[in-house]
């Protein structure tokens, strides 16, 4: 995709003014870093960081048939959601492969918001429309160009956002959301994120994104807030073993193989992919996502092969790898056969023709600091 074809969020000029290095990502021109990945990562872990995630997609399902439509396409059980509750889910092909992973928001008795990955917006809208568009009483709309989405993450996030809204943030539990005004702008504030730190994701009208971005940075200046790019977003999510679509998940990989069986509710009734997932659960998965630490010198990268020690033939593939800023050691995720997935298993990764020892470890790599209860 050429540079002129890349989409830009409403905050593009804000990023340039802050000196961000911009890169292509999922069809968008996005900030990868401002002052450096390590410093930005540390800010989120210890203070607060603000992300522009307006490239994410918003599909809205309305009407008396909205729940039936959502249930048809997602693996989790949306019928358990109360108004103001959020749920992580996946959408699957009939084969069980993953169309996308997403969050489902119940905004009203007959209104759901599906927040999907940026690179998959058009694909997901077409898929949801194809699979559930004929559901009686359901209307499905792609509202992705109407929303800006900011993520405020870190231990000081509540204190910072609290100065800009009258919403009861202290009473907002993890994976819950509430309508609110932020700096006088109508918003949806959700206690969710992609970092394993406490924090919020804030949906506002597209054109209001720059105002809210500036005001949050101003409000957090005394708390050590920093703007955060995609580089630190990736290291933060990897330390928690959060899946990234196109790496840990794709149309050839099922949620069961990715360790996401907890978002697959086979007993909720029929949904796209149910039969294939039920069969795989009964027969066993063919590969399993594991976390590992690199014990030799080098950093594992996506696409590199995983081997039994001394064997030439690969047994698996690295999906993500980085130097963990928190642990100060190289870590990664990858798929291996289930019999090689036990914690403590010694393996090797091929790093540019050189075998480097790795060891399967317990995940997540770092503790979660999300707020579990109100």
C-alpha positions in Angstrom: 0.0 0.0 0.0 1.4 3.4 -1.0 1.8 6.2 1.5 -0.9 8.3 -0.2 -3.4 5.4 0.3 -2.8 5.2 4.1 -5.7 6.4 6.2 -5.1 8.9 9.1 -6.9 9.3 12.4 -8.3 12.6 13.5 -5.2 12.9 15.7 -2.6 12.7 12.9 -1.5 16.4 13.3 -1.2 15.9 17.1 1.2 13.1 16.6 3.3 15.1 14.1 3.4 18.0 16.5 4.7 15.7 19.3 7.5 14.4 17.0 6.1 10.9 16.5 7.7 8.6 14.0 4.9 7.5 11.8 4.6 4.0 10.1 2.1 2.1 8.1 -0.1 -0.3 10.2 -3.2 -2.1 9.1 -3.8 0.4 6.3 -3.2 3.4 8.6 -0.4 5.9 9.2 0.2 5.5 12.9 2.7 6.6 15.5 5.2 3.9 16.4 7.0 5.9 19.0 7.5 9.4 20.4 10.4 9.4 22.9 11.3 5.7 22.6 9.7 2.4 23.2 11.5 1.6 26.4 10.6 5.0 28.0 7.0 4.8 26.8 6.6 1.2 28.1 7.9 2.2 31.5 5.6 5.2 31.6 2.5 2.9 31.2 3.8 0.4 33.8 4.6 3.0 36.4 2.6 6.1 35.7 0.3 6.6 32.7 0.3 6.5 28.9 -2.1 7.7 26.2 -2.7 5.8 23.0 -4.5 6.8 19.8 -6.3 3.6 18.8 -8.8 5.4 16.5 -7.8 3.0 13.7 -9.9 0.3 15.4 -13.3 -0.4 13.9 -16.8 0.0 15.4 -19.7 -2.1 14.1 -23.0 -1.3 15.7 -25.9 -3.8 15.9 -29.3 -2.4 16.8 -32.9 -3.6 17.2 -35.0 -6.3 18.8 -33.0 -8.9 16.9 -29.6 -7.5 17.8 -28.7 -10.2 20.3 -29.6 -12.9 17.9 -27.4 -11.3 15.3 -24.4 -11.0 17.6 -24.9 -14.5 19.0 -24.7 -15.8 15.4 -21.3 -14.5 14.7 -19.4 -14.5 18.0 -18.0 -17.4 20.0 -18.7 -16.0 23.5 -22.2 -15.8 25.0 -23.4 -12.3 24.6 -26.7 -13.2 26.3 -24.9 -13.0 29.7 -24.0 -9.3 29.2 -25.8 -6.7 31.2 -26.2 -3.2 29.8 -22.8 -1.5 30.5 -20.8 -4.8 30.3 -18.1 -5.7 27.9 -17.0 -9.1 26.7 -14.0 -10.5 24.8 -14.9 -12.8 21.9 -13.9 -14.1 18.5 -15.6 -14.5 15.2 -14.8 -17.8 13.3 -15.2 -19.3 9.9 -17.2 -22.6 9.6 -13.8 -24.3 9.7 -13.1 -22.8 13.2 -10.4 -20.5 11.9 -10.5 -17.0 13.3 -12.0 -14.2 11.3 -11.1 -11.7 14.1 -10.9 -11.2 17.8 -13.0 -8.4 19.2 -14.7 -6.8 22.2 -18.5 -6.8 22.5 -20.1 -3.9 24.3 -23.8 -4.0 25.4 -24.7 -0.3 25.2 -28.4 -0.7 25.6 -31.2 -3.3 25.8 -31.1 -3.7 22.0 -27.8 -2.1 21.1 -24.3 -3.7 20.8 -21.0 -2.3 19.7 -18.4 -4.7 18.2 -14.9 -3.2 18.4 -12.8 -4.9 15.8 -9.2 -4.8 14.5 -8.2 -2.0 12.2 -6.9 -4.2 9.3 -10.1 -6.2 9.4 -12.8 -3.6 9.5 -14.1 -4.1 5.9 -13.7 -7.8 6.1 -15.5 -8.0 9.4 -18.4 -5.8 8.4 -18.9 -7.9 5.2 -18.7 -11.1 7.3 -21.2 -10.0 10.0 -23.5 -8.7 7.3 -23.3 -11.9 5.3 -23.8 -14.2 8.3 -26.3 -12.1 10.4 -27.6 -9.4 8.1 -30.8 -11.2 7.5 -31.6 -11.6 11.2 -35.1 -10.3 11.8 -35.2 -7.0 13.7 -31.4 -6.4 13.5 -29.6 -3.5 11.8 -25.9 -3.7 11.3 -23.8 -0.5 10.6 -20.2 0.2 10.1 -19.6 3.4 12.2 -15.8 3.2 12.2 -15.4 6.6 10.6 -17.6 8.3 13.2 -15.5 7.4 16.3 -12.1 8.4 17.8 -10.8 6.0 20.4 -8.2 6.8 23.0 -6.7 4.4 25.5 -5.5 5.8 28.8 -3.5 3.1 30.6 -1.4 2.9 33.8 -1.7 3.1 37.6 -2.4 6.9 37.5 -5.1 6.6 34.8 -8.1 6.9 37.1 -6.7 10.0 38.8 -6.0 11.7 35.5 -9.3 10.9 33.8 -11.2 11.7 37.0 -10.4 15.4 36.6 -12.2 15.5 33.2 -15.4 13.7 33.9 -18.1 13.3 36.6 -18.5 9.6 35.8 -18.0 7.3 38.8 -14.7 5.8 37.7 -14.0 4.3 41.0 -17.2 2.3 40.7 -16.6 1.2 37.1 -15.5 -2.4 37.2 -13.1 -4.1 34.8 -14.7 -4.9 31.4 -17.6 -2.5 32.1 -18.5 0.7 30.4 -20.6 3.8 31.0 -21.9 6.8 29.0 -20.2 9.9 30.2 -19.0 13.4 29.3 -15.3 13.9 29.1 -14.3 17.5 29.1 -17.9 18.2 28.1 -17.8 15.8 25.1 -20.3 12.9 25.0 -18.3 9.7 25.4 -18.4 6.0 26.2 -15.8 5.2 28.9 -14.8 1.6 29.2 -12.5 0.1 31.8 -10.6 -2.0 29.3 -7.2 -2.1 27.6 -4.4 -4.0 26.0 -1.6 -3.6 28.5 -2.6 -5.5 31.7 -2.5 -2.2 33.6 -5.5 -0.4 35.0 -7.0 2.1 32.6 -9.7 3.2 30.2 -10.7 3.2 26.6 -12.6 6.3 25.6 -14.9 6.5 22.6 -15.7 10.0 21.4 -17.0 11.5 18.1 -14.3 11.5 15.4 -13.7 15.3 15.4 -13.5 15.5 19.2 -10.5 13.2 19.3 -7.9 16.0 19.2 -9.6 17.9 22.0 -9.8 15.0 24.3 -6.2 13.9 23.5 -4.9 17.4 24.4 -6.9 17.7 27.5 -5.9 14.2 28.9 -2.2 15.0 28.2 -2.7 18.4 30.0 -4.5 16.8 32.9 -1.8 14.1 33.3 1.2 16.4 32.9 1.8 16.4 36.7 1.3 12.6 36.8 4.1 11.8 34.3 1.8 10.9 31.4 3.3 10.2 28.0 1.9 9.7 24.6 2.5 6.0 23.6 3.1 4.5 20.1 2.5 1.1 18.6 6.0 -0.1 19.6 5.3 0.1 23.3 1.7 -1.1 22.7 3.2 -4.3 21.3 5.7 -4.9 24.1 3.0 -4.2 26.7 0.5 -6.7 25.2 3.2 -9.3 24.6 4.2 -9.4 28.2 0.6 -10.3 29.0 0.3 -12.9 26.2 -2.5 -10.9 24.6 -3.1 -12.1 21.0 -2.4 -9.8 18.0 -4.5 -10.7 15.0 -2.2 -11.7 12.1 0.3 -13.1 14.5 -1.3 -15.3 17.2 -4.6 -15.4 15.4 -5.6 -15.8 11.8 -8.0 -17.7 9.6 -5.9 -20.9 9.9 -5.8 -20.8 13.7 -8.7 -21.5 16.1 -9.3 -19.8 19.4 -8.9 -23.2 21.1 -5.3 -23.4 19.7 -4.6 -19.9 20.8 -5.5 -20.7 24.5 -8.8 -18.8 24.2 -11.1 -21.7 25.0 -12.7 -19.5 27.7 -14.3 -17.3 25.1 -15.8 -20.3 23.2 -19.2 -21.2 24.6 -20.2 -24.3 22.8 -23.4 -24.7 25.0 -24.9 -21.3 24.1 -26.5 -22.5 20.9 -25.5 -22.5 17.3 -23.0 -20.0 15.9 -20.6 -19.9 12.9 -17.8 -22.3 13.5 -19.4 -24.1 16.4 -19.4 -27.6 14.9 -15.7 -27.4 13.9 -14.7 -26.1 17.3 -16.7 -28.8 19.1 -15.0 -31.4 17.0 -11.6 -30.0 17.7 -12.3 -29.8 21.4 -13.3 -33.5 21.4 -10.4 -34.7 19.2 -7.7 -32.4 20.5 -5.9 -29.4 19.1 -3.1 -29.8 16.6 -0.9 -26.9 17.9 -0.8 -24.8 21.1 0.3 -21.3 21.7 3.0 -21.0 24.4 5.2 -18.3 25.9 8.9 -18.8 26.1 12.1 -17.1 27.3 15.2 -17.0 25.2 18.1 -18.5 27.1 20.8 -17.8 24.6 21.8 -14.6 22.9 19.4 -13.2 20.4 15.8 -12.1 20.1 13.2 -14.4 18.5 11.1 -12.8 15.8 7.8 -13.6 14.1 8.1 -16.3 11.4 11.2 -17.9 12.8 11.1 -21.7 13.2 11.0 -23.6 16.5 12.9 -26.9 16.8 13.5 -29.8 19.2 17.1 -29.5 20.3 19.4 -30.8 17.6 16.6 -31.6 15.1 16.6 -30.1 11.7 12.9 -30.3 11.0 10.9 -27.5 12.6 8.1 -28.3 15.0 6.6 -24.9 15.3 6.8 -21.2 14.5 7.3 -18.0 16.5 4.4 -15.6 16.2 5.8 -12.6 18.3 9.0 -11.8 20.0 10.7 -8.9 21.7 13.1 -7.8 24.4 10.8 -7.5 27.4 11.4 -4.0 29.0 10.0 -5.2 32.3 11.9 -8.5 32.6 14.9 -7.2 30.7 15.2 -10.5 28.8 14.0 -11.8 25.4 10.5 -13.3 25.4 8.2 -14.6 22.7 5.1 -16.5 21.7 4.8 -19.4 19.3 2.9 -22.5 18.3 4.2 -25.9 19.0 2.7 -29.4 19.2 0.7 -29.9 22.4 3.2 -32.5 23.7 5.9 -29.9 23.6 3.9 -27.2 25.3 4.6 -28.0 29.0 6.2 -25.3 31.1 9.9 -26.1 31.3 10.2 -27.7 27.9 13.6 -26.9 26.3 13.4 -26.0 22.6 15.4 -24.0 20.0 14.6 -21.2 17.7 16.4 -20.6 14.4 17.6 -17.0 14.5 19.0 -16.2 11.1 20.6 -19.7 10.7 21.8 -19.9 14.3 20.1 -22.2 16.8 19.3 -20.3 20.1 17.9 -22.2 23.1 14.5 -21.2 24.5 12.4 -22.6 27.3 8.6 -22.7 27.6 7.5 -20.6 30.6 4.3 -19.8 32.5 2.3 -16.9 31.1 1.4 -14.1 31.4 5.0 -13.0 31.7 4.2 -10.2 34.1 1.4 -9.8 36.7 -1.9 -8.1 35.8 -2.9 -4.9 37.5 -6.3 -4.5 36.0 -9.2 -3.6 38.3 -11.2 -6.8 38.7 -14.1 -5.5 40.8 -15.8 -2.2 41.5 
